[in-house]
Amino acid sequence: MTEEELKGLLDNYIDDSQNAYRDTDNEIQKAVSYYLGKPFGNEVTGKSSVVDRSVASAIDGALPQLLKIFTQSVDVVEFTPQSDGDAAVAEDVTQYVNHIFNKDNDGAILMHNWFWDALVNKVGIISARWDDAEEQITEEYQGLSEDELTMLTNDEGIKILEQEELVQPTYANNEEGRPELDENGQAIVQESVVMYNVKVEKTTSKGRVKIENVSTAEFMIDRHADCIKDARFVAQRKMLTRSELVAMGFDKDIVAELTTDDEIGLNIEGLQFNPVNEVNNVDPSQELIALYECYIDIGEEDGMAKKHRICYASKQILSDEEIDYVPFYSICPFPVPHTFYGQSMADRTMELQFIKSVSYTHLTLPTNREV
């Protein structure tokens, strides 16, 4: 498959998944509006405009009960030994995985948002992957000998930014401990010692398992799929600045040529990002770019398909690598067979909230009130 054919395939999958999600997105925005208790738009002057909060009550009541299952004990997950001699290994793995979830990541917040998305937005989605993060810090060293400088520069994570060489003479002393003088009355230099002052940038690895909540509005999946594992196409659309893309390892010259996408932006109040680049940003490094992290099946010459991870932005393929897993995981409170998006708790309580709210409109409010 040529690069142009691959770009066309990605565009087709992206457009098709967006079109398939459009009706679901309308239902999700409606559910969020009901959860927040927003007016329906059918209010009548002089009548009650109270909005019932049945949806919020149901969700806020169920959420603590779900969280309690996983947070009331020390371990979120526990591995059990499968054969004799596995007990110690199972215990170590249990402690390690729970450390990753609760210490390296904010497990309680992740789980809260995961369940909330499922109860309101039909599905909750998280991603779990290895993050090859690095940290750069600047340090200064003074008075280093040549051997100490060599040891410092031999470190692969050290980059010298500035270097100053200082020559410090050592004078010969007489028996009285005073400097010996030559015929001109100048102190006699016995030897010179070279010292170095350096400023370095130290890069240290911060690689770890990174777990993040994924907004349903950012998530894409093949319309024919009913689960992530078997989907031919899965993607996450993220809005990232040019500087963030460079930090991810993409070529800065290619990133500089990427175009901003003003059509990509979601405006669910308080929950999603607003339309992008609406601020006149004079700093190009802070312009937002739509990055599609795609996981797609691509056929090989032997007729078999292999999974590829492709980073795609502004009609440009930034990276393409073969991969053996998809880092997204989903839950749904009320699955519907043969479809990915099932039903949420909000779907099952919105009608009740509407009926109760409408019944309140039959109450006539007094026009004059005494305080």
N, C-alpha and C positions, 0 to 999 in steps of 0.2 A: 504494500500500500504506500503510495507516494505521500509526501507531506501535505500537498493540496487536497488529496482525497481524505486524509485524516482530518484536516481542518473542516472539510465539508461534513464529515460524519459527526464531529463534535458539535458543529452548529445545528445539525438536524436534531440530535439528541437534546441539546439545550433548549431549542425552541419547542420541541414536542413536549418535554417535561414541564416547561413553563405553561404551555397551553393546557395541559392536563391538570395542572395544579390550580388554575384560575378559579374554578368553581369551589374547590376546597378552601382556597384562600378567602373567598367571600364568606364562607361559613365560619371560618376561624375568626375573621374580623368581627363578625356578628357575635360570636361567643365571647370575645374579649369585651365588646361593648356591653353585653349583658352582665358580665362579671364586674365591670366597673360601675354598673348602675347608671349608665347614660340614658337620657330621655329617648323615647321612641320617635318623637317628632309628630305625634298625634295629640299633643296637649291642647286643651281647650281653656280659654280665658275664663276665670271664675270657678273652674273645677280643680280638683286636686291633681297635682303634677308629681305626686310621690311615686317613686319607682321601687317596686318590690326587689329584694336582694336574694331571691331563692337560689340563684346560681352560685353566688359568692358563698352563701351559707352552706350549700352542699359541698362545694369544693374545699372551703376552709375547714369544714368539719372532717372531711375524709383525709386531707393531707397530713395532719398530725398523726393519725392512726397508721398511715403507711410509713411515715418516717420512724415511728416508734419501733416498728419491727426491725429496722436495720440499725438504729442508733441506741437502743436501750442496752445492748450488749457491747462488749469491748470489740468484738470482731464483726465486721460487716460481712465477710466471707470466711468460710472455714474449709480447709482441705482435709479429707479423711484418708487414712492409709488404705491401700488396696491389697497389700500382702504383708507377710511378716517382714519386719525390718524397715517398714516405710513410716513408722510412727514419728521418728525424729525428723525425717525429711518433710513430712506433711506439716508438722508443727512449725518448722523453719519457713516453709513456703507460706503458710498462713500468716505468720508475723510479718513477712516481707511484703506480701500483697496488701495487707491492711496498712502497713506503714506507707506504702506508695499512695494509697487512696486517701488516707486521713492526714498524713504529714506532708508528703511531697505535693499533694493536691488538697484543696478544701472540700473534703468528702461530703460534709453535711450540706453545704450550699449546693454542690453539684447534684446531690440526690433530691434536695428540695425543688430545684429548678427543673430537673428531669421529670419528676412526678407532676409538678404543676403544668408543665407543657402537655403531658399526656392527658390530664384531667380537663384542660381547657382547649388545647390545640389538636386534639385527636391522637397525636403521637408525641412522645418525648424522645429526643435523639441526643446522644453524646458521641464524642469521638475520643479514642484512646490510641496514642501513638508515641513513638520515641521522638523526643525533641533534642536535636543536636545543638542546643543553645551554647553560646560562648559569652564570656564576660571580659571586657577590656578595661584594665585599670592602669593609670600612669603612676610610676614610682621614680624617685630620684635617689641616686647613690653618690656619695662624696668620699674622696680619699681612697679609691680602690687601687690596689696594686695590679700589676699586669696579669698575674695569675688569677686574682679574683675577678678581673674583667673577663678573662677567657672563660672561666667557669660560668659566669653570668650569661655570656653570649652563646655558650653551647646549649643552653636551654632552648628547645624548639619554640616555646611560647613567648620568647623575649624578642622584642624588636627595638633597636636603639633609635631614639628620636634625636637626641642631642648628645655630643661628646666633647669634653674639654680636657686637654692634656696639660698637666702642671708638672714643672720640673723643680724639685726641691733639693738644693745642694746640701751636702753633709760636710762640715768643716772638721779639719784636724785640730786636736787639742794638745797643748803641752802638758808637762807633768803637773802643773798647777790647775789643770782643767780649763785653762783659757784657750781661745782660738789662737793657733800659730799664725804669724804674720809673715808675708814675703818681704822682699827688699823695698817694695813700694808701700808697705804698711797695710796691704790688703790681706784679709783672712784667706788662708790656704784651703781650697776646696779639695776634700779627700775623694768624694764620689758624688754623683747626682742620682737622686731617686725620682722616678717618673710615677706620678699619681694621676688618677683619672676621676673626673666628675661626669656622671652620665645621667641622662633622663631616658627611661625606657617605657615601652608599652607592654604590659604583661597580659597575655591571653590565657584564660583558664576555662576548661570545659565545664559546663553546667548541664550536661546531658542528663535527661531523666524521662520517665514516662509522664506524659502530659495528657490530662483528661479535661475535656471542655464540653460545656453544653453547646448544642448547635440549634439555632433558631430554625423552626420549620419553614420560615420564609427564605432562609438561605439554602435549604436542603433541596436537592433535586434527585428524582429517581425515575427510571424507565416506567412509562405508564402501564406496561404489561406486567410489572413485577408486583408480587405480594409480600416480598421480604427482601431485605438488603442483601443477604447472602447469595441469593440466586439472581439478582438483578444484573442485566447486561450493562447498565449504565447507572452510576451513582455519582453525585457531585455535590460540592459545597461552594457556594458563591460568597466570597468574602471581599469586603471593601477595605483595601490596604493603601497606605501612602507609598509614594515612590521610595522613600527612605526605608520603609519596612520591607519592601520587596528586595532592595539591595542587601539589607541585613539578612535576608533569607538565602543569600548566595547568588542571586540572579545578576547578570552582567549589567553594570550601571549604565552603559551606553545604550543597551537594548531597552532598559527600563525608562530611560529618558525619552525614548521615541514612542512609548505607549501613549495612547490617547485616553482621555477621561471619558467616562460613559455616564452622561447626565440622565439617561433614561432608567438607569438602575438605581432604585432607591425606594424604600418602603416607608410608609407614614402612619403605621399604627401607633397612635399617641402613647408615648411613655414606654413602649415595648420594643420598637424596632428603630433602626436609624432612619433619619429623614432623608429626603432626596439629596443626593450627593453634590458636592461642589457648588452649592447654592451661595456660598460665601466667596467673595472676590479675593482669593488667596494669592498674595504676591510671592509666596514661597513655593516654587515648583516641587520641592521635595515633599511637601505636605498635601499635594493634590491626591485625591482618592482614585484608585484604579480598581476595576472589577476583576478579581482573580478567580478563575474557575479551577478548582482542584478536582479533577475528574478521574474516576475509576471505571475503565471501560474494557470490554472484551474485544480483542482484535484477533482476527484469524491469521494463522500461520500457513506456511506452504504445505504442511502435513495435513491440513484440513481442520486442525484443532485450534481452539481459541485460547488465548492467554490474557490474563488480567494485566492492564497497564495503568500506571499512575501518570497523568498528564496535567501539567500546570499550563493554563491557557488564558491569555489576556489580550484584548485588542487585536483579535485575529492572529495572534502570535503564539506559537508553541514555545514556552519557556523551558520546559523540561519534559522528558519522556523516559520512564523506566519501567521495567517489568517488575511486578510485585505479586505476592502470593496471598494477600489478605486485604480486606476493606476495613478501615478503622472506625466505621460507624455502627452504632448499636441503638436499637429502638425498642420502645415499649408502647403498648396501646391498652387502655383500660377495657374497652369493649371491641375486640377484633371482629371484623366482618370477613367471612371467607372470600378468598380469591381477590382481595384488594388490599393495598398497603395501608390506606387511611381508613381506620374503623370509625367508631363513634367515641365521643368524649362524654364525660359526665355533664358538661355544659349542654351538649346536644339533647340530653334526656331531661333537663330541667328548665330549659329556656321557655318552653311553652307554658309551664306552670307560672313562671315569673311574669310572662306577658298577661296571662289571664288575671292574676292577682292585681297587677298594676292597672289594667283596664277597669277592674271592678272599683278601684279607688276613685276613678274619674267621675263616678256617679255621686260622689260626695261633693256637695256645694259648699265652698268656703265662704265664711262671712266676709262681707265687703268692708265692714268697719270693726276694728278691734281696739279694745282699750288695754293699754299696757299698765 
